[in-house]
Amino acid sequence: MRALLYERFGEPPRLTTVPDPTPPPDGAVIAVRATGICRSDWHAWMGHDPDIVLPHVPGHEFAGVVHAVGPRVRRFGGGERVTTPFVSACGACPECRAGDQQVCRAQTQPGFSHWGSFAGLVVVHHADHNLVPLPDTLGDAAAASLGCRFVTAFRAVVDQGEVRAGQWVAVHGCGGVGLSAVMIAAAAGARVIAVDIDEGALALARSLGAVATVDAGHSPHTAEAVMEVSGGGVHLSLDAVGQPDTCVASVESLRRRGRHVQVGLLLGEQARPPIPMDRVVAHELRILGSHGMQAHRYEEMLALITAGRLDPSKLLGRTISLEGASAALTTMDRASTPGVTVVTEL
């Protein structure tokens, strides 16, 4: 099969031919029809993820068709159109048995713990626990964006953030996760304030339901601007970027007893930002993390998509071929194209 492979961190991946994978006994091989390019893939390529073993094929959010299954798989036989969370849960640990597969202690992740979806075929472990059938009404490119960014935003806003109609919500960062969060919160009836430094991203946020925007590149006091727009602070604020300044601004944007959800990854030296804990205590703020979403929670989200209340296709920025994926991946830290980039020609 064709695959995009890199042999050293930070060096451009190359398009090559590698052996086809075979399914593990309880796993499946998926023929990839579309795969998103995510900033987490860029972090992996840069060497920021300790789980990566070189040489490596990236890619972790995808949609495709079940190509082959192992002998212990019961729910799928081949030919089903599916996607999967980026966390492949084991189904047996205490967290999985409690329904919290997104924090499975024995998780695998395509594109991180093993070769990913920038290829014709990709392996998913524990297929019965992790594969999610897709409705016919959802296209491949839009479905590919679900596995990481959209479902991460859905859990962050709905499950962790406990959004309610009429509440004020601030979304700091309007990349794929942030724009998904804007759409989901607006669909829930919340009043959304989108924060970013790119006017194109802010314009897209407005088209997805944001009632107000804050240009953080021209507003040195982001939290104060959010507080002013919302009349004293938001009920829920999400950092979808993963930088110390956006994390702190998100916390400082909250009204009393507000909820901050950290969605963006803070890595390396940035992993421990200076959270204003005096305000957290005095205002009884809640600080929450959010890490993907369980496969069993897809049903509610997909029902909203089928009903037309959510439309992930609106988040698509551009579609490219696997030949163009190397340039798209290696320039993610400085690319400014709004929306999600998806590889649809593999």
N, C-alpha and C positions, 0 to 999 in steps of 0.2 A: 504494500500500500504506500501511497505518498504521505509524507509527514514533514512538518516543519520542526527541525531539530537543532539544538545548540549544544556545543561540546565544551564551551567555556562561558562563564558568567560575563555578561556585558559585551560579548562579541555577537555580531549579527547572526541569527539563525539561518540555516540553509534549507532549501527544499530538497528532499532526497527520498529514496525508496528504502523502506524498512520491512522486516517480516510482519505478516499479519498476526495479530494476537489470537490466542485461543481462550475460551471462557474458563474461569476457575470452576470447581464443582458447584458452588452456590452462586455463581456470578453469570454475567452475560456480556457479550460483545455487541456493541451498538454501531450500526453504520451511520456515520455522522452526516446529517443533511445541512446543518447550520451550526456555527459556534461563535460565541461572542468574544471580543477582545476586551479584557478587563484590566484595570490597574493592578489587581493582584497578580496577574500574569507578568506584568512589568516588574513588580517587586521580586517575583521568583527569578526572572531572567537576570536581574541585577545581583542576585545572590543573597537577598534579604531573608530567605526562608531556609531554615536548617534542614528541612526534610528533603530538599531536592538532591538527587543523585545524578551526576552527569555520566553520559550524555542524556539529554532530556527533551521530551516533547511537551510543550505547554498546552493549556486550554482546559477550562473546567466548567463552562456553561454552554450547554449544547442541547440540540434536539435531533432525533434520528429514529431509526427503525431497528428493532431487535433483529440482529443478524444470526446469532447463535447463543445457546444457553447451556449451562452445565447440568449434569444429571440430577442435582438436588433442587433445581429451580422448579417451582410448581405453578406460579401465577402467570408465567409467560412461556410461550412456545416458539416464537419467531414471527416476524412480520408486524408486530404491534408498533405503533408510532408512540414514542415516549420521550420524556425528559427525566431529569433526576436532580435532587439537591446537590450542591457542591460537597456537602458532607455525606459520605456513604457510611451509614451507621451499621454497627455489627448486629443489632437486634437482640443482643443477649445480656449486655452489661446492665447494672442497676439504673443508669440514666435512660437507656433504651426501654427497659421494662416499665419505667415511670412515664414514658411518652416524650422524653426529652432527647430525642435522637440527634438534635442539632449540637449537643455537647457530648456525644458518645465518646467514652474514654478509649475506645479501640477503633476510632474512625479511620477511614481511608479517604483520600481526596484525589480524583483524577486531575492530572496536571500538577500535582504536588507530591503525593506519596508514590505515584506511579505515572506512567506516560498518559498524556491527556488527549484532548479532542482536536488539536490542530493536525488532524490526520483523517484518513478515510474510515478508520475503525478505532473504537475506544472501549476499554474494559470498565465495567461497573461491578463491584463486589457486592455480595449479599443482595442479589437482584430483587428477590421477593419483598425486601424491606425498603428498597430505595427507588425502584423504577416507578414512574408516574405516567399513566396513559394520558394522551393529549386529545382534546376535542378536535373534530375535523375543522371547526370554524377558526382555529388558531393556526396561523401560518408558521412555517419553519423558522423564519428569521425572528419573529416576535417570540416564539416559544423558546428559542435559544437564550433570550435575555432573561428568562424566568429563573434559571437555575442558580444564579448568584444575586444579581442586582435587584431584580423585582421582588423575589421572595424575601430577600434580606430586608428590603424596605417594608414589605407587608408585615412581617413579624415585628419589626422595630416600631411601626406606627400602630398596628392593631393590637398585637399581643403584649409587647413590652410597654409601649407608650400609652395603651388604653385610651386611644383617641375617642372623643365624643363630639357630636354635632354641636356647633356653636362655639367650640373652644378655639383659642388662638394656638397656632402651631408655627414654629420657626424651623426652617430647613437650611442648615449652613452647608453650602456646597451643592451645586446643581450639575453634577455629573450623572452617570447612570443611576446610582443609588438615590441621590438627592432628588432627581426629577421623578423617579418612581415614587418616592415618598410624598412629593408634592401632589401627584395625581391621586394617590391612595387616600391621603388626608383630606383632600378636597372632595373626593367621592363620598367620604364619611360625613361630610357637612361641616368640616372645620374651616376656619379662616386662616389661610396659609400665607406666611411671609417667607419668600425665597431670598437667600443671601448668596451672592457669588461676586467674583471680580470680572466676569465676562458678560457683556451685554447680550450677546447671542444666547447664552445659557439662560439669562434672566428673562429674555423674551420668550423662550420656549417654556420656561416655568409659568409665565403668565398665561400662555395658551393652554397649559395643563390645569389651570385652576387657581394659581396664586392670586390673592387679592392685592398683594403689595410686594415690592421687591426692594432690596437694599444692595447697592453697589459697594461692596466692601473695599474695592480698590480706591474709591473716592470718599469713603466715610471712615475716618480713623477710629471712630468709636461705634463699632457695629452693634454692640449690645445696647447702647443708649438709643440708637436709631430704631432697633426692634422694640425696645420698651416704649418709645414714643408712639410708634405706629399702633401698637397693641393696647395702648392706654394703661401701662403699668406692668407689662411683662406677659409672656406667653404661658399657657398651661403646659405645653409640651415643646421641647426643643431637641433637635437631632443634629449631631455633628456627623455629616456624611463625607467629610474630607479626611480627617485623621491627622490633624496637626495640633500642637499645643495651643496656638492662638485661637483656632476655631473651636476647640474643646472648651476652653475657658470662656470664650464669647457665648457659646451655647448655654453654659451654666449661668452666666451673668444676665442672659436674656429672660430668665424665668421670673414669673411672679411667685409670691409666697405659696409654698406647698406644690410648686411645679415639678415637672419630671424631665430630666435630661437623659437621652438615650445616646450612647456612644456606638456608632455604626462603623465609621472609618477607622482603619487600623492605625495605631500609633506604634511605630517600630523603632528599634535601636535606641539612640539617645533621646528620642522624642517620646518614649514609652511611658514616662512618668511626668505628666504636665502638672503645673502649679495650680491645682484645683482650689478655689476660694472656699475652704472648708468652714470658715467662720460664717459665711453666708449659707452654706448647706445646713449647718446646725440651726442658726437663728431663724431661717425661713422654712425649715423642715422640708428641704428639697430632697428629691429622690434621684440617685445616680444609678443608671442601669446600663448593662451591656446588652448587645444583641448580635447573635452569630448565626446567620443563615436561617433556615426554617425546616421543620420536619416534613417528610413526605406525606404524612397523614393530614397535614394542614393545607395541602394543596387544594383539596376538594372545595373549601369555602372560597378560596381565591379564584379558582377556575370557574366556579358558578357565577361570580361577579363579572368575570371576563365574558362568559357566554351570554350573560344578560345584558351586556353592553355598558355596564357601570364602570368598568375598567378596560382600557384599551392599550396594552403594551406596545402595539405597533406604532403608536404616536411617539414613542421614545426612540425609534430607529433613526439614526443619523445617516449612515451610508452602509452599503453592502459592497464587499470586495471579494476577490478570489484568494485562494491560499497563496498564490504567488505574491500578492500584495501584503500578506499578513506580517512578514518580517519587518517591513518599513513601518506599518501601523503599530506593531508592538514596541519597537525600539524607540519610537518618538512619543510614546504616551505621556511622558513627563512634560512635554512642551506642545502637544497637539491642542488645538482649540476648536475642533469640529464639535458642535453641540450634538447630544444624543449618543446612542450606542452604535458602535461599529461592529458589524457581523460579517463573518466569512460565510458565503453561501455557495461558492464554487470550490469544491474540494476534489 
